[in-house]
Amino acid sequence: MPDLASLWPFFLAALALNLTPGADMTYVIARTATQGRAAGVAASFGIAGGSVVHTALAAFGVSAILAHSEAAFVTVKAAGAAYLLYLAWKALMAGAARATATQVLPPIPLWRIFAEGVLTNVLNPKVALFILAFLPQFVDPTATAPVWLQILFLGTLFNISGTAVNCIVALSTAAAAGLIRGSAGLGRWLNRLSALVFVGLAIRLALTERR
């Protein structure tokens, strides 16, 4: 494993990167705003699950395919953008149903929010390329531990940091959104805002380039 002298710069860089607002944090905020703290935490752990997949792919070299194959990159990017548009449509439909419902709508199951978080992260090829570019900078090829194991270790630390930040964001967002979620009118606008966020993320992903 990397020594402490190498880990401190990694910790600082990882924390700075995880504190920078991005697509994952935006997704957590959107889910928390419409369904509350538990949904935000579930989304955070879903994103963590997706990061585990990316780290494993990077460790075993599969992510390199995305870095060198334009067709593979475009395919994954298109699938991710389509999925985000699907989430936007679902958010709009939920808002419309809220407007006509005579009773409180059942919340989206937390397992499904978790699964959506995993898919949203996995279908973002930019995350794979970022992990592939970032983690190897802190790998020591002369260490006794193999490179793939060092990448898994560093990826796990990076993921823990990111998940902690996203959970804090979820708790903070829930505290603010909880004050207004009881209003049906504001609830509809929260769904519309979430749909707009998903569309924005889809456009951002669609415009993403490998470099």
Backbone as a printed PyTorch tensor [residue, N CA C, xyz], in Angstrom:
tensor([[[  0.8380,  -1.1910,   0.0000],
         [  0.0000,   0.0000,   0.0000],
         [  0.8810,   1.2520,   0.0000]],

        [[  0.3730,   2.3690,  -0.5360],
         [  1.1530,   3.6020,  -0.5270],
         [  1.4810,   4.0240,   0.9030]],

        [[  2.6630,   4.6410,   1.0690],
         [  3.0300,   5.0820,   2.4120],
         [  2.2860,   6.3580,   2.7710]],

        [[  2.3900,   6.7550,   4.0390],
         [  1.6400,   7.9060,   4.5400],
         [  2.0220,   9.1890,   3.8190]],

        [[  3.2960,   9.3160,   3.4540],
         [  3.7460,  10.5170,   2.7510],
         [  3.0370,  10.6780,   1.4120]],

        [[  2.7170,   9.5460,   0.7740],
         [  1.9970,   9.5990,  -0.5010],
         [  0.4910,   9.7470,  -0.2980]],

        [[ -0.0070,   9.2420,   0.8400],
         [ -1.4490,   9.2820,   1.0720],
         [ -1.9560,  10.6700,   1.4130]],

        [[ -1.1590,  11.4730,   2.1250],
         [ -1.6320,  12.8000,   2.4900],
         [ -1.9770,  13.6520,   1.2730]],

        [[ -1.0890,  13.7440,   0.2670],
         [ -1.4750,  14.4870,  -0.9470],
         [ -2.7080,  13.9010,  -1.6130]],

        [[ -2.8200,  12.5620,  -1.5690],
         [ -3.9920,  11.9230,  -2.1620],
         [ -5.2600,  12.3120,  -1.4190]],

        [[ -5.2140,  12.2660,  -0.0730],
         [ -6.3730,  12.6530,   0.7260],
         [ -6.8150,  14.0830,   0.4140]],

        [[ -5.8470,  14.9970,   0.3590],
         [ -6.1690,  16.4000,   0.1140],
         [ -6.7620,  16.5920,  -1.2830]],

        [[ -6.1630,  15.9380,  -2.2720],
         [ -6.6770,  16.0520,  -3.6380],
         [ -8.0690,  15.4350,  -3.7490]],

        [[ -8.2600,  14.2700,  -3.1160],
         [ -9.5590,  13.5980,  -3.1700],
         [-10.6420,  14.4390,  -2.5050]],

        [[-10.3180,  15.0350,  -1.3520],
         [-11.3020,  15.8560,  -0.6590],
         [-11.6740,  17.0770,  -1.4790]],

        [[-10.6650,  17.7170,  -2.0770],
         [-10.9350,  18.8940,  -2.9040],
         [-11.8180,  18.5380,  -4.0970]],

        [[-11.5380,  17.4140,  -4.7190],
         [-12.3230,  16.9880,  -5.8780],
         [-13.7480,  16.6150,  -5.4780]],

        [[-13.8930,  15.9430,  -4.3460],
         [-15.2290,  15.5280,  -3.9070],
         [-16.0800,  16.6940,  -3.4270]],

        [[-15.4330,  17.7610,  -2.9750],
         [-16.1780,  18.9460,  -2.5420],
         [-16.5970,  19.8260,  -3.7100]],

        [[-16.0220,  19.5710,  -4.8780],
         [-16.3760,  20.3600,  -6.0660],
         [-17.7380,  19.9010,  -6.5910]],

        [[-18.7180,  20.7930,  -6.6980],
         [-20.0330,  20.3870,  -7.1920],
         [-19.9470,  19.7790,  -8.5840]],

        [[-20.6390,  18.6710,  -8.7650],
         [-20.6430,  17.9930, -10.0530],
         [-21.9520,  17.2670, -10.2760]],

        [[-21.9590,  16.3820, -11.2570],
         [-23.1900,  15.6700, -11.6080],
         [-23.6960,  14.8010, -10.4630]],

        [[-22.7860,  14.1230,  -9.7610],
         [-23.2120,  13.2480,  -8.6690],
         [-23.8650,  14.0470,  -7.5410]],

        [[-23.2370,  15.1480,  -7.1560],
         [-23.7890,  15.9690,  -6.0840],
         [-25.1390,  16.5630,  -6.5010]],

        [[-25.2400,  16.9670,  -7.7650],
         [-26.5000,  17.5180,  -8.2730],
         [-27.6100,  16.4780,  -8.2200]],

        [[-27.2730,  15.2410,  -8.5660],
         [-28.2580,  14.1560,  -8.5190],
         [-28.7350,  13.9150,  -7.0860]],

        [[-27.8100,  13.9240,  -6.1380],
         [-28.1710,  13.7300,  -4.7260],
         [-29.1020,  14.8370,  -4.2500]],

        [[-28.7920,  16.0730,  -4.6210],
         [-29.6280,  17.2130,  -4.2250],
         [-31.0330,  17.0690,  -4.7990]],

        [[-31.1170,  16.6660,  -6.0720],
         [-32.4280,  16.5280,  -6.7190],
         [-33.2650,  15.4540,  -6.0330]],

        [[-32.6560,  14.3160,  -5.7320],
         [-33.3950,  13.2380,  -5.0820],
         [-33.8110,  13.6280,  -3.6570]],

        [[-32.9270,  14.3100,  -2.9520],
         [-33.2440,  14.7200,  -1.5800],
         [-34.3680,  15.7380,  -1.5690]],

        [[-34.3330,  16.6790,  -2.4980],
         [-35.3280,  17.7540,  -2.5200],
         [-36.7350,  17.2180,  -2.7350]],

        [[-36.8650,  16.1380,  -3.5160],
         [-38.2070,  15.6320,  -3.8210],
         [-38.6930,  14.5560,  -2.8600]],

        [[-37.7790,  13.8620,  -2.1760],
         [-38.2540,  12.7640,  -1.3200],
         [-37.6300,  12.7250,   0.0660]],

        [[-36.6680,  13.5460,   0.3410],
         [-36.1720,  13.6200,   1.7010],
         [-34.8130,  13.0050,   1.9460]],

        [[-34.4330,  13.0200,   3.2140],
         [-33.1010,  12.6230,   3.6460],
         [-32.7510,  11.1870,   3.2670]],

        [[-33.6640,  10.2480,   3.5160],
         [-33.3750,   8.8420,   3.2260],
         [-33.1080,   8.6340,   1.7390]],

        [[-33.8730,   9.3220,   0.8910],
         [-33.6740,   9.2020,  -0.5550],
         [-32.3140,   9.7560,  -0.9520]],

        [[-31.9260,  10.8770,  -0.3430],
         [-30.6220,  11.4600,  -0.6530],
         [-29.4800,  10.5530,  -0.2450]],

        [[-29.6040,   9.9380,   0.9320],
         [-28.5660,   9.0090,   1.3900],
         [-28.5240,   7.7740,   0.4900]],

        [[-29.7120,   7.2780,   0.0900],
         [-29.7610,   6.1260,  -0.8140],
         [-29.0980,   6.4590,  -2.1480]],

        [[-29.3500,   7.6780,  -2.6500],
         [-28.7150,   8.1150,  -3.8980],
         [-27.2020,   8.2030,  -3.7280]],

        [[-26.7540,   8.6820,  -2.5670],
         [-25.3200,   8.7900,  -2.2920],
         [-24.6480,   7.4260,  -2.3220]],

        [[-25.2890,   6.4440,  -1.7000],
         [-24.7080,   5.1050,  -1.6900],
         [-24.8300,   4.4300,  -3.0590]],

        [[-25.8540,   4.8010,  -3.8150],
         [-25.9500,   4.2940,  -5.1810],
         [-24.7920,   4.7900,  -6.0310]],

        [[-24.4830,   6.0770,  -5.8930],
         [-23.3390,   6.6500,  -6.6070],
         [-22.0530,   5.9680,  -6.1620]],

        [[-21.9650,   5.6730,  -4.8560],
         [-20.7960,   4.9580,  -4.3390],
         [-20.6790,   3.5830,  -5.0030]],

        [[-21.8190,   2.9110,  -5.1800],
         [-21.8030,   1.6140,  -5.8480],
         [-21.2930,   1.7160,  -7.2720]],

        [[-21.7160,   2.7800,  -7.9700],
         [-21.2150,   2.9940,  -9.3190],
         [-19.7170,   3.2620,  -9.3360]],

        [[-19.2330,   3.9890,  -8.3470],
         [-17.8000,   4.2770,  -8.2610],
         [-16.9910,   3.0120,  -7.9930]],

        [[-17.5800,   2.0850,  -7.2210],
         [-16.9060,   0.7990,  -6.9960],
         [-16.7070,   0.0780,  -8.3280]],

        [[-17.7430,   0.1150,  -9.1700],
         [-17.6430,  -0.5260, -10.4910],
         [-16.5400,   0.1260, -11.3110]],

        [[-16.5250,   1.4670, -11.3520],
         [-15.5050,   2.1760, -12.1280],
         [-14.1020,   1.8810, -11.6150]],

        [[-13.9500,   1.8360, -10.2830],
         [-12.6330,   1.5570,  -9.7040],
         [-12.1640,   0.1560, -10.0760]],

        [[-13.0730,  -0.8060, -10.0030],
         [-12.7130,  -2.1810, -10.3630],
         [-12.3260,  -2.2700, -11.8340]],

        [[-13.0790,  -1.5730, -12.6900],
         [-12.7650,  -1.5890, -14.1190],
         [-11.4140,  -0.9490, -14.3880]],

        [[-11.1320,   0.1460, -13.6810],
         [ -9.8470,   0.8090, -13.8480],
         [ -8.7110,  -0.0900, -13.3660]],

        [[ -8.9360,  -0.7560, -12.2270],
         [ -7.8930,  -1.6140, -11.6630],
         [ -7.5360,  -2.7620, -12.6000]],

        [[ -8.5180,  -3.2760, -13.3110],
         [ -8.2680,  -4.4230, -14.1730],
         [ -8.1590,  -4.0430, -15.6480]],

        [[ -8.0810,  -2.7240, -15.9070],
         [ -7.7560,  -2.2620, -17.2500],
         [ -8.9030,  -2.1270, -18.2200]],

        [[-10.1180,  -2.4880, -17.8220],
         [-11.2300,  -2.4290, -18.7690],
         [-11.5700,  -0.9850, -19.1390]],

        [[-11.4240,  -0.0590, -18.1930],
         [-11.7640,   1.3370, -18.4660],
         [-10.8830,   1.9300, -19.5550]],

        [[ -9.7170,   1.3380, -19.7770],
         [ -8.8310,   1.8450, -20.8230],
         [ -9.5010,   1.7660, -22.1970]],

        [[-10.4540,   0.8600, -22.3360],
         [-11.1700,   0.7430, -23.6100],
         [-11.8910,   2.0410, -23.9280]],

        [[-12.5110,   2.6480, -22.8960],
         [-13.2240,   3.9050, -23.1080],
         [-12.2690,   5.0260, -23.5040]],

        [[-11.0540,   4.9500, -22.9990],
         [-10.0820,   6.0010, -23.2980],
         [ -9.5450,   5.8970, -24.7240]],

        [[ -9.6380,   4.7130, -25.3320],
         [ -9.0360,   4.5080, -26.6460],
         [-10.0460,   4.1530, -27.7310]],

        [[-11.2880,   3.9240, -27.3640],
         [-12.3020,   3.5700, -28.3510],
         [-13.3960,   4.6290, -28.3770]],

        [[-13.4640,   5.3740, -29.4490],
         [-14.4880,   6.4060, -29.5950],
         [-15.8810,   5.7880, -29.6170]],

        [[-16.0120,   4.6480, -30.2990],
         [-17.3280,   3.9950, -30.4010],
         [-17.8330,   3.5670, -29.0360]],

        [[-16.9530,   2.9850, -28.2210],
         [-17.3600,   2.5510, -26.8810],
         [-17.7330,   3.7470, -26.0260]],

        [[-16.9740,   4.8150, -26.1220],
         [-17.2550,   6.0160, -25.3430],
         [-18.6100,   6.6050, -25.7190]],

        [[-18.8680,   6.7280, -27.0170],
         [-20.1340,   7.3130, -27.4900],
         [-21.3120,   6.4410, -27.0930]],

        [[-21.1500,   5.1220, -27.1590],
         [-22.2350,   4.2040, -26.8010],
         [-22.6190,   4.3590, -25.3330]],

        [[-21.6190,   4.3470, -24.4620],
         [-21.8930,   4.4890, -23.0230],
         [-22.4800,   5.8650, -22.7350]],

        [[-21.9490,   6.8960, -23.3910],
         [-22.4370,   8.2580, -23.1820],
         [-23.9010,   8.3870, -23.6130]],

        [[-24.2490,   7.8130, -24.7600],
         [-25.6330,   7.8830, -25.2490],
         [-26.5800,   7.1520, -24.3030]],

        [[-26.1450,   5.9930, -23.8080],
         [-26.9790,   5.2430, -22.8690],
         [-27.2030,   6.0340, -21.5860]],

        [[-26.1570,   6.6880, -21.1030],
         [-26.2890,   7.4950, -19.8860],
         [-27.2120,   8.6790, -20.0710]],

        [[-27.0780,   9.3860, -21.2050],
         [-27.9400,  10.5380, -21.4740],
         [-29.4040,  10.1070, -21.6050]],

        [[-29.6250,   8.9790, -22.2820],
         [-30.9970,   8.4720, -22.4410],
         [-31.6020,   8.1150, -21.0930]],

        [[-30.8080,   7.5260, -20.2300],
         [-31.3140,   7.1380, -18.9070],
         [-31.6610,   8.3710, -18.0800]],

        [[-30.8570,   9.4040, -18.1550],
         [-31.1540,  10.6420, -17.4270],
         [-32.4220,  11.3050, -17.9520]],

        [[-32.6390,  11.2570, -19.2560],
         [-33.8750,  11.7990, -19.8170],
         [-35.0830,  10.9880, -19.3450]],

        [[-34.8890,   9.6880, -19.1990],
         [-35.9550,   8.8380, -18.6580],
         [-36.2930,   9.2420, -17.2200]],

        [[-35.2740,   9.5260, -16.4190],
         [-35.5140,   9.9780, -15.0510],
         [-36.2330,  11.3290, -15.0470]],

        [[-35.8900,  12.1980, -16.0000],
         [-36.5600,  13.4950, -16.0970],
         [-38.0410,  13.3070, -16.4110]],

        [[-38.3300,  12.4030, -17.3420],
         [-39.7310,  12.1250, -17.6920],
         [-40.4920,  11.5840, -16.4880]],

        [[-39.8580,  10.6870, -15.7220],
         [-40.5120,  10.1320, -14.5360],
         [-40.7880,  11.2180, -13.5010]],

        [[-39.8610,  12.1580, -13.3530],
         [-40.0560,  13.2470, -12.3980],
         [-41.2220,  14.1310, -12.8260]],

        [[-41.3300,  14.4060, -14.1220],
         [-42.4490,  15.2130, -14.6190],
         [-43.7760,  14.4910, -14.4120]],

        [[-43.8020,  13.1950, -14.6780],
         [-45.0230,  12.4200, -14.4910],
         [-45.4230,  12.3880, -13.0110]],

        [[-44.4230,  12.3020, -12.1290],
         [-44.7170,  12.3090, -10.6980],
         [-45.3120,  13.6460, -10.2790]],

        [[-44.7950,  14.7350, -10.8680],
         [-45.3440,  16.0510, -10.5710],
         [-46.7730,  16.1920, -11.0410]],

        [[-47.0750,  15.6480, -12.2470],
         [-48.4410,  15.6990, -12.7670],
         [-49.3730,  14.8660, -11.9160]],

        [[-48.9150,  13.7030, -11.4920],
         [-49.7440,  12.8450, -10.6400],
         [-50.0020,  13.5110,  -9.2950]],

        [[-48.9840,  14.2140,  -8.7890],
         [-49.1520,  14.9170,  -7.5170],
         [-50.2360,  15.9770,  -7.6210]],

        [[-50.3340,  16.5930,  -8.7980],
         [-51.3030,  17.6720,  -8.9890],
         [-52.7350,  17.1580,  -9.0080]],

        [[-52.9320,  15.8990,  -9.4470],
         [-54.2910,  15.3640,  -9.5740],
         [-54.6350,  14.3450,  -8.4990]],

        [[-53.6580,  13.9810,  -7.6920],
         [-53.9080,  12.9380,  -6.6940],
         [-54.7770,  13.4560,  -5.5660]],

        [[-55.6080,  12.5720,  -5.0400],
         [-56.4440,  12.9410,  -3.9010],
         [-55.8510,  12.4320,  -2.6000]],

        [[-54.7710,  11.6520,  -2.6960],
         [-54.1010,  11.1700,  -1.5090],
         [-52.5940,  11.2690,  -1.7120]],

        [[-51.8520,  11.0940,  -0.6440],
         [-50.4110,  11.2100,  -0.7260],
         [-49.8470,  10.0750,  -1.5880]],

        [[-48.9850,  10.4350,  -2.5420],
         [-48.4030,   9.4370,  -3.4120],
         [-47.3500,   8.6270,  -2.6550]],

        [[-47.2700,   7.3230,  -2.9140],
         [-46.2460,   6.5190,  -2.2340],
         [-44.8600,   6.9460,  -2.6960]],

        [[-43.8990,   6.9850,  -1.7960],
         [-42.5490,   7.3860,  -2.1770],
         [-41.8810,   6.3230,  -3.0400]],

        [[-40.9050,   6.7390,  -3.8120],
         [-40.1250,   5.7930,  -4.6050],
         [-39.3290,   4.9190,  -3.6470]],

        [[-39.3460,   3.5980,  -3.8170],
         [-38.5830,   2.7240,  -2.9130],
         [-37.1100,   3.1050,  -2.8930]],

        [[-36.5120,   3.0310,  -1.7180],
         [-35.1140,   3.4260,  -1.5810],
         [-34.1880,   2.5320,  -2.3990]],

        [[-34.5320,   1.2500,  -2.5420],
         [-33.6830,   0.3610,  -3.3360],
         [-33.6420,   0.8070,  -4.7860]],

        [[-34.7660,   1.3780,  -5.2660],
         [-34.7930,   1.8270,  -6.6610],
         [-33.9760,   3.1030,  -6.8280]],

        [[-34.0400,   3.9840,  -5.8220],
         [-33.2110,   5.1860,  -5.8750],
         [-31.7360,   4.8020,  -5.8480]],

        [[-31.4010,   3.8100,  -5.0140],
         [-30.0320,   3.3060,  -4.9630],
         [-29.6060,   2.7820,  -6.3340]],

        [[-30.4770,   1.9660,  -6.9540],
         [-30.1480,   1.3940,  -8.2650],
         [-29.9930,   2.4800,  -9.3210]],

        [[-30.8560,   3.5100,  -9.2530],
         [-30.7440,   4.6130, -10.2000],
         [-29.4260,   5.3550, -10.0120]],

        [[-28.9940,   5.5080,  -8.7590],
         [-27.7140,   6.1490,  -8.4920],
         [-26.5620,   5.3600,  -9.0810]],

        [[-26.6170,   4.0300,  -8.9400],
         [-25.5760,   3.1770,  -9.5160],
         [-25.5300,   3.3490, -11.0300]],

        [[-26.6950,   3.2640, -11.6770],
         [-26.7420,   3.3590, -13.1390],
         [-26.3140,   4.7440, -13.6250]],

        [[-26.7540,   5.7850, -12.9270],
         [-26.3880,   7.1350, -13.3260],
         [-24.8770,   7.3130, -13.3180]],

        [[-24.2180,   6.7390, -12.3210],
         [-22.7680,   6.8530, -12.2150],
         [-22.0540,   5.9360, -13.2090]],

        [[-22.5150,   4.6930, -13.3100],
         [-21.8590,   3.7280, -14.2000],
         [-21.9540,   4.1700, -15.6560]],

        [[-23.0860,   4.7700, -16.0370],
         [-23.2880,   5.1670, -17.4320],
         [-22.7010,   6.5430, -17.7470]],

        [[-21.8320,   7.0310, -16.8730],
         [-21.1220,   8.2830, -17.1390],
         [-19.6640,   7.9360, -17.4480]],

        [[-19.2930,   7.8730, -18.7280],
         [-17.9230,   7.4580, -19.0690],
         [-16.8660,   8.4280, -18.5710]],

        [[-17.2750,   9.6750, -18.3160],
         [-16.3080,  10.6590, -17.8270],
         [-15.7820,  10.2550, -16.4500]],

        [[-16.6340,   9.6040, -15.6400],
         [-16.1900,   9.1390, -14.3310],
         [-15.1160,   8.0680, -14.4910]],

        [[-15.3310,   7.1600, -15.4460],
         [-14.3500,   6.1000, -15.6870],
         [-13.0120,   6.6940, -16.1180]],

        [[-13.0730,   7.6680, -17.0190],
         [-11.8310,   8.2820, -17.5000],
         [-11.1530,   9.0750, -16.3930]],

        [[-11.9440,   9.7300, -15.5500],
         [-11.3590,  10.4960, -14.4470],
         [-10.6190,   9.5750, -13.4780]],

        [[-11.2820,   8.4860, -13.0920],
         [-10.6470,   7.5400, -12.1630],
         [ -9.3940,   6.9410, -12.7880]],

        [[ -9.4760,   6.6310, -14.0890],
         [ -8.3420,   6.0500, -14.7820],
         [ -7.1670,   7.0210, -14.8330]],

        [[ -7.4710,   8.3330, -14.8980],
         [ -6.4070,   9.3340, -14.9720],
         [ -5.9060,   9.7570, -13.5950]],

        [[ -6.7980,   9.7660, -12.6010],
         [ -6.4560,  10.3060, -11.2820],
         [ -5.7270,   9.3020, -10.3950]],

        [[ -6.2780,   8.1180, -10.2570],
         [ -5.7250,   7.1560,  -9.2990],
         [ -4.2900,   6.7280,  -9.6090]],

        [[ -3.9550,   6.4480, -10.8730],
         [ -2.5810,   5.9910, -11.1370],
         [ -1.4980,   7.0020, -10.7660]],

        [[ -1.8600,   8.2860, -10.6170],
         [ -0.8670,   9.2810, -10.2410],
         [ -0.2920,   9.0080,  -8.8510]],

        [[ -1.0210,   8.2680,  -8.0270],
         [ -0.6010,   8.0040,  -6.6540],
         [ -0.1750,   6.5480,  -6.4510]],

        [[  0.0140,   5.8350,  -7.5500],
         [  0.4550,   4.4370,  -7.4880],
         [  1.9770,   4.3870,  -7.5170]],

        [[  2.5330,   3.5400,  -6.6910],
         [  3.9820,   3.3340,  -6.6510],
         [  4.3080,   2.0090,  -7.3440]],

        [[  4.8370,   2.0630,  -8.5610],
         [  5.1080,   0.8200,  -9.2870],
         [  6.2070,  -0.0190,  -8.6630]],

        [[  6.9950,   0.5780,  -7.7530],
         [  8.0860,  -0.1690,  -7.1120],
         [  7.6360,  -0.8220,  -5.8030]],

        [[  6.3960,  -0.5670,  -5.3830],
         [  5.9070,  -1.1310,  -4.1220],
         [  5.7050,  -2.6340,  -4.2460]],

        [[  5.6670,  -3.2980,  -3.0890],
         [  5.4740,  -4.7450,  -3.1030],
         [  4.0530,  -5.1290,  -3.5230]],

        [[  3.1000,  -4.2730,  -3.2050],
         [  1.7110,  -4.5460,  -3.5930],
         [  1.5520,  -4.3270,  -5.1010]],

        [[  0.8140,  -5.2020,  -5.7890],
         [  0.6150,  -5.0160,  -7.2310],
         [ -0.1710,  -3.7370,  -7.5340]],

        [[  0.0180,  -3.2190,  -8.7400],
         [ -0.6090,  -1.9530,  -9.1300],
         [ -2.1240,  -2.0350,  -9.0190]],

        [[ -2.7070,  -3.1530,  -9.4570],
         [ -4.1700,  -3.2550,  -9.4380],
         [ -4.7160,  -3.1650,  -8.0140]],

        [[ -3.9660,  -3.7290,  -7.0520],
         [ -4.4170,  -3.6810,  -5.6660],
         [ -4.2860,  -2.2590,  -5.1010]],

        [[ -3.2510,  -1.5590,  -5.4840],
         [ -3.0940,  -0.1710,  -5.0520],
         [ -4.2310,   0.6940,  -5.5940]],

        [[ -4.6210,   0.4700,  -6.8470],
         [ -5.7180,   1.2400,  -7.4360],
         [ -7.0310,   0.9520,  -6.7140]],

        [[ -7.2730,  -0.3120,  -6.3920],
         [ -8.4820,  -0.6470,  -5.6380],
         [ -8.4770,   0.0290,  -4.2730]],

        [[ -7.3460,   0.0400,  -3.6250],
         [ -7.2250,   0.6560,  -2.3020],
         [ -7.4740,   2.1610,  -2.3830]],

        [[ -6.7990,   2.8200,  -3.3230],
         [ -6.9720,   4.2690,  -3.4800],
         [ -8.3940,   4.6140,  -3.9180]],

        [[ -8.9500,   3.7890,  -4.8020],
         [-10.3220,   4.0310,  -5.2490],
         [-11.3170,   3.9090,  -4.1140]],

        [[-11.0760,   2.9740,  -3.2120],
         [-11.9550,   2.8100,  -2.0530],
         [-11.8880,   4.0320,  -1.1430]],

        [[-10.6750,   4.5340,  -0.9000],
         [-10.5270,   5.7350,  -0.0740],
         [-11.2120,   6.9290,  -0.7240]],

        [[-11.0360,   7.0690,  -2.0190],
         [-11.6670,   8.1730,  -2.7500],
         [-13.1820,   8.0630,  -2.6820]],

        [[-13.6900,   6.8440,  -2.7960],
         [-15.1290,   6.6030,  -2.7620],
         [-15.7070,   6.9070,  -1.3800]],

        [[-14.9830,   6.5160,  -0.3230],
         [-15.4470,   6.8030,   1.0420],
         [-15.5580,   8.3130,   1.2500]],

        [[-14.5450,   9.0470,   0.7950],
         [-14.5690,  10.5040,   0.9250],
         [-15.7460,  11.1070,   0.1700]],

        [[-15.9510,  10.6530,  -1.0590],
         [-17.0500,  11.1860,  -1.8690],
         [-18.4140,  10.8610,  -1.2950]],

        [[-18.5620,   9.6440,  -0.7790],
         [-19.8410,   9.2450,  -0.1870],
         [-20.1460,  10.0640,   1.0600]],

        [[-19.1260,  10.3190,   1.8690],
         [-19.3260,  11.1370,   3.0710],
         [-19.7780,  12.5400,   2.6940]],

        [[-19.1450,  13.1190,   1.6760],
         [-19.5210,  14.4660,   1.2290],
         [-20.9540,  14.4710,   0.7100]],

        [[-21.3110,  13.4790,  -0.1130],
         [-22.6680,  13.4320,  -0.6630],
         [-23.7210,  13.2260,   0.4190]],

        [[-23.4040,  12.4250,   1.4390],
         [-24.3530,  12.2240,   2.5400],
         [-24.5590,  13.5200,   3.3230]],

        [[-23.4980,  14.2720,   3.5270],
         [-23.6110,  15.5660,   4.2070],
         [-24.4610,  16.5190,   3.3770]],

        [[-24.2620,  16.4920,   2.0600],
         [-25.0750,  17.3230,   1.1680],
         [-26.5430,  16.9140,   1.2570]],

        [[-26.8020,  15.6040,   1.3020],
         [-28.1830,  15.1100,   1.4050],
         [-28.8370,  15.5770,   2.6990]],

        [[-28.1150,  15.4800,   3.8060],
         [-28.6680,  15.8950,   5.0940],
         [-28.9370,  17.3970,   5.1120]],

        [[-28.0390,  18.1780,   4.5300],
         [-28.2190,  19.6300,   4.4980],
         [-29.3950,  20.0180,   3.6090]],

        [[-29.5000,  19.3520,   2.4660],
         [-30.6040,  19.6470,   1.5480],
         [-31.9420,  19.2530,   2.1670]],

        [[-31.9610,  18.1120,   2.8610],
         [-33.1970,  17.6430,   3.4840],
         [-33.6880,  18.6260,   4.5290]],

        [[-32.7520,  19.2170,   5.2670],
         [-33.1500,  20.1650,   6.3060],
         [-33.8550,  21.3700,   5.7080]],

        [[-33.3970,  21.8080,   4.5260],
         [-34.0230,  22.9560,   3.8770],
         [-35.3060,  22.5690,   3.1460]],

        [[-35.2550,  21.4420,   2.4140],
         [-36.4270,  21.0290,   1.6290],
         [-37.5810,  20.5880,   2.4980]],

        [[-37.2840,  20.0610,   3.6750],
         [-38.3450,  19.5890,   4.5600],
         [-39.2940,  20.6920,   4.9760]],

        [[-38.8510,  21.9240,   4.9330],
         [-39.6920,  23.0510,   5.3310],
         [-40.7680,  23.3640,   4.3040]],

        [[-40.5270,  22.9320,   3.0430],
         [-41.4600,  23.3290,   1.9850],
         [-42.1330,  22.1370,   1.3030]],

        [[-41.6690,  20.8950,   1.6020],
         [-42.1910,  19.7540,   0.8680],
         [-43.6630,  19.4870,   1.1600]],

        [[-44.1670,  19.9590,   2.2770],
         [-45.5580,  19.6970,   2.6190],
         [-46.5560,  20.4070,   1.7300]],

        [[-46.1280,  21.4350,   1.0430],
         [-47.0080,  22.1650,   0.1480],
         [-47.1260,  21.4270,  -1.1730]],

        [[-48.3630,  21.1620,  -1.5970],
         [-48.5550,  20.4530,  -2.8640],
         [-48.0020,  21.2450,  -4.0360]],

        [[-48.2460,  22.5640,  -4.0370],
         [-47.7600,  23.3930,  -5.1300],
         [-46.2530,  23.4100,  -5.2060]],

        [[-45.6120,  23.5900,  -4.0670],
         [-44.1550,  23.5830,  -4.0440],
         [-43.6200,  22.1990,  -4.3600]],

        [[-44.3380,  21.1620,  -3.9490],
         [-43.9180,  19.8020,  -4.2630],
         [-43.8800,  19.5730,  -5.7690]],

        [[-44.8970,  20.0940,  -6.4800],
         [-44.9050,  19.9510,  -7.9430],
         [-43.7130,  20.6610,  -8.5600]],

        [[-43.3980,  21.8400,  -8.0320],
         [-42.2630,  22.5910,  -8.5730],
         [-40.9500,  21.8930,  -8.2760]],

        [[-40.8630,  21.2100,  -7.1400],
         [-39.6550,  20.4420,  -6.8390],
         [-39.4770,  19.3080,  -7.8520]],

        [[-40.5820,  18.6500,  -8.2260],
         [-40.4970,  17.6060,  -9.2380],
         [-40.0650,  18.1770, -10.5840]],

        [[-40.6210,  19.3430, -10.9210],
         [-40.2290,  19.9690, -12.1910],
         [-38.7690,  20.3940, -12.1780]],

        [[-38.3380,  20.8890, -11.0250],
         [-36.9410,  21.2800, -10.8990],
         [-36.0330,  20.0560, -11.0350]],

        [[-36.4440,  18.9460, -10.4280],
         [-35.6680,  17.7140, -10.5500],
         [-35.5870,  17.2680, -12.0110]],

        [[-36.7260,  17.3520, -12.7140],
         [-36.7390,  16.9790, -14.1300],
         [-35.7780,  17.8640, -14.9210]],

        [[-35.7760,  19.1690, -14.6010],
         [-34.8680,  20.0930, -15.2870],
         [-33.4150,  19.7300, -14.9990]],

        [[-33.1380,  19.3440, -13.7620],
         [-31.7740,  18.9350, -13.3880],
         [-31.3500,  17.7110, -14.2010]],

        [[-32.2360,  16.7190, -14.3110],
         [-31.8990,  15.5090, -15.0530],
         [-31.6630,  15.8140, -16.5370]],

        [[-32.4910,  16.7110, -17.0900],
         [-32.2910,  17.1010, -18.4910],
         [-30.9480,  17.8010, -18.6510]],

        [[-30.6370,  18.6850, -17.7090],
         [-29.3520,  19.3800, -17.7600],
         [-28.1850,  18.4170, -17.6800]],

        [[-28.2920,  17.4200, -16.7880],
         [-27.2260,  16.4180, -16.6720],
         [-27.1080,  15.5940, -17.9520]],

        [[-28.2640,  15.2960, -18.5800],
         [-28.2410,  14.5320, -19.8280],
         [-27.5430,  15.3230, -20.9340]],

        [[-27.8540,  16.6240, -21.0190],
         [-27.2140,  17.4680, -22.0350],
         [-25.7180,  17.5710, -21.7720]],

        [[-25.3620,  17.7580, -20.5040],
         [-23.9500,  17.8530, -20.1470],
         [-23.2160,  16.5700, -20.5290]],

        [[-23.8290,  15.4260, -20.2410],
         [-23.1890,  14.1590, -20.5790],
         [-23.0920,  13.9690, -22.0820]],

        [[-24.1620,  14.3750, -22.7980],
         [-24.1510,  14.2190, -24.2540],
         [-23.0680,  15.0570, -24.9160]],

        [[-22.7390,  16.1830, -24.3070],
         [-21.7170,  17.0780, -24.8760],
         [-20.3100,  16.7380, -24.3960]],

        [[-20.2020,  15.7470, -23.5090],
         [-18.8970,  15.3740, -22.9660],
         [-18.0130,  14.7720, -24.0400]],

        [[-16.7740,  15.1840, -24.0500],
         [-15.7930,  14.6060, -24.9630],
         [-14.7560,  13.8350, -24.1720]],

        [[-14.0570,  12.9640, -24.8430],
         [-13.0580,  12.1540, -24.1370],
         [-11.9170,  13.0000, -23.6060]],

        [[-11.6190,  14.1260, -24.2430],
         [-10.5400,  14.9920, -23.7870],
         [-11.0770,  16.3810, -23.4870]]])
